[in-house]
Amino acid sequence: MSQTGPVGAFDPPVTAVRRTVSIALAEDLEPLGDLTAGLLDPDVSAIAEVVPRRDGVLAGTACFSETYHQVDPSVSVVWRARDGERITARSIVGVVEGPLPSVLTGERTALNFLCHLSGVATATARFVDAVAGTSARIWDTRKTLPGLRALEKAAVRAGGAVNHRGSLSDFVLVKDNHLGSLSVTEAVRRARERWPGRTIEVECERIEQVAEAVEIGATMVLLDNMSPDEVRACVELVAGRLIVEVSGGITLETVRAYAEAGPDLISTSAVTQSATAFDLGLDLVR
């Protein structure tokens, strides 16, 4: 199994993991707990293996392990693969061992996290693979499932991409709706006055806006819904003076053409908002 980056780089904040898992378990267990597992003998032990049904990239192991920790701390979860590793169908990536009722109670919640986040990582890896050999890097957007942003952004890192803003407080991004009331020049000037030292990015739909952003000294430009040829012209205009991001309807089929146009970053919501769940199962072996 190969890994896409350094160990630990893909872990979401511990507080986010604990909080999100607690909410998910409450959905499943309130008000009376697992009625069906309550029929089983608590002294019966079980061993189950985490097995992918297809090839992909693993993510979400922290949430999976935390689920079982909150259900029953006596349940052991041992991973044979880490977040960010490329995994193959029918391999064993983890082993769960503990009381049978607890193993079954935590199964669905644990797998929900693992399948969703591995789906994000796998979708991300496809985009990363598609631009391999170019200078462009893939990054995500704020189009994430409510309450899961920190977890999904960690899964994006596991897939080999980088993170855009985590929140609206991270940096200034002047978009088209803001520019309905402000010029590019005025928006950048106000941002510099109110938030000195912060990154200032300007969304541009025309090359004239790019030229204005360069002139006023923005940090970045976001080229929105432009063709690869238009992106190439803007990259030549910028000439390395700003970071250039490209966004807007980019697909796996078109991302390579955009990457070859020379931007620094290509952002897509497809890796989070449209990611298909990755199929993993928890197979009882004893």
N, C-alpha and C positions, 0 to 999 in steps of 0.2 A: 504494500500500500504506500502511495506517495502522498506527501503533505504539501500544501500550497504556501505555507508561511511558517513563521516561528511559533513554537509552542507557547500558549498563553495569550497570543495576540487576538484570539477569537472569543475569549470569555466575556460575556456580558457582565455588567455590574452585579455583584452578589445580592445587593438589596433589591434590584429589579427582578432577579430570579426568584428570590424568596417571596416577594410580594405577588408576583404574577402566578406562581405555582399555588400559593395559598388561595387566591381568588378562583383559580381553575378547580381546585379540589372542593371548595365550598359549593361550586356549581353541581358537582357530582355527588357530594355526600350529605348536603343539608336536605331535610332536617333530621333524618333517621339513620344515616350511614348506609353502608352497602348491605341491603337486606339479603341478597342472595349469598354473598360470601359468609354472612352470619350463619348459614346453614352448615358450613364446613367445620371440620375438626381443627381447631387452632394449633394442635400439636403436629399436624401433618406438614412436612416440609416439601419445598418444591425447588427445582432448578429450571430456569428458562433462558433461552438464548435469543439475543437480538439479532435478527437476520434480515438483510436487505433483499428485496425481490428483484432489483435491477442494479446496474452500475450507477454511481453518483458520488456526491461529496457529503460527508457526515457533518452535522451541526446539531446543537441542542442537547448535548450530553449533560450539561450542567443542570438543565431543567428536568431532564429525565431522572437523574440521580436525586435531585432535590425533591421530586415528587415522592419517591420511595422513602426518603428521609422523613418527610412530613407524615406520610401514611403510617410508617412503622420503622423506627431507627434500627431495628434488628435485621432488616432486609439489607443484604449486601449487593452492591452493583459494581462490577469490575469491567472496565473497558479494555478491549483489545485494539481499538482504534481511537484516534482523537479527532476533535473537531478540525476540519480542514483537510482531512485525509480522503483520498479517492478510494472508495470502497467498491467491491464487486458483488454481484448477485450471488446469493447463497453462501457468502462467507459469514463467519460469526464475528460480530463487532463488539458484543458485550454479553455478559452473563449476569443474571439476576438470581439470587438465592435467598430463601427465607420462608416464613410460614405461608402456606398456600393461600389462605384467605387474603393476606396482605399483598401478596404478589398479584393476585387477580384484581383486588380493589384498585391498585395503582396503575394497572395496565393501560387503560384507555387514556387517562390524562397524560401519563408519561409518553405514550406513543403519539398522542396529538402534538405535543411539543416537538418531539424528535422528527416526525414525518413532515410537519410544516417547515421547521427550520432547516432540515436537510434539503427540502424542496427549494428553499430560498438559496442555499449554498450551491445546489446543483444548477439552478437556473443562472446564477451569477457566473459560475465556472464556464458555462457555454459561451457567454459574452466575452469573458476574459480570454478564452481559447481562440475566439473568432478574431481578436485584434492582436494576437501574439506576433511579435516581430516588429510592431509599430511602436511609436513613442507614446501613443494614447493609453490612458488608464480608464477603466470603467469605474464609475461611482454611482451611488444610489440617490434617492430623493426622499422627501418627507411623506411620500405616498405609502404609508405603512398601515397595518391594522391597528386601530386604536388600542393603546395599552401595551402593545408588543414592540414598540419601536426599538428600544435598546437591544432586545433579543434578536430582532430581524437584522439590525445593523451589524451585530456580532456575526450573524450567519453570512451576511454579505462579505465580511472580511474573511470568513472561512472559505468562501468561494473564490478568493483571490482579488477582490476589488477593494475600493476604498470608500470611506463614508463622506457624504455631503453633510449639510447642517443636521445636527441632532435636534435642534429646536430653533425657534425664531430669534433667540438671544445669542446664537453663536456668531453670526456676522450679518452685515447689511446686504440684502439682495433686492435691488430695485427692479421690479418687474413691470410689465406693460401696463397693468392697472394703476401702479404708482405713477407711471410716466404720463398718465392722462391728466394729472394735476401738476406735475413738475417736469421741467426739462432735465435731460441727463446731467447737464452742468450744475444746475441748482440742487439736484438730488445728491450728487457726490459732494458738493460743498457743504450742504447741511449735515450729511452723514459724517464728514471729517470733523466738523465743529462739535457735533454732539457725541460722537463715539471715536475720539482720536485713538489711533493704533489698531482699530478694527479693520478686518477685511471688508472691502466694498466691491460688490459685484453688480454689474448692470446688464440686464437682459436687453439684447439688441435684435431687432427684426430686419434692420437695414444696415448696410455698410457705413452709411453716414453717421449712424448712432455709435458704431464702433469707433470711428474716427474721433467723435466728440468725447467718448469715454477715455480714449488714449490721451487726448489733449488735456483733459481736466485731471487726469491722474488716478483713475479708478484702479483697483487691484486686479480685477478680473472682468471678463466679459462673457456673457452667456449667449451664444448664437442659437436663436430659437427658430425651429422650423425652416432652416435654410437647406439648400441642396449641397451636396459635397463640393461642387464647383464654387458656390458662394462661400462656403466655409474656407476653401483654399485661398480665395481672394482676401478674406478677412484675416487669415493667418499671416499672409504676406504683408498686409497693411500693419498689423500689430508688430511684426518683426521681433518677437521675443520680449516686448516691453511689458506685456500683461500676460496673465494666465488665461488661456482660451478654453472655455467649456462649450460643448455642443449638446443640444437637447431637442426633443420634439419628435415623437413618432418613430424613433429609431428601433429597428428590429434586428433579429439575428441575421437576416438576409442582407440588410443594408449597413450594418455597423462597420464592416471592414472598409467599405468605400469611404465612410466618414473618417475612420481612423487614418486612412492613407492621405487624407486632406491635410493632416498635420496638427490637429488640436491637442491640447494637453490632457483633457478630460472629456469623457462622453458619459452623460448621465441618462439613466433609464429607470422608469418605475416598474418595468416588466419583471425585474428580479425580485421585487417584493409584492407589489400589488397584484400581479398576475401569475405568481409562481405556483406551479402545480405541486401538491403534496407528494413527497417521495415515499414510496411504499416500503415500509419496514414492518416486520412482524415480531411478536414475542412468542416464541415456540416453546412450549413445555416439553422438557426432555426427561423429567422425573417428577 
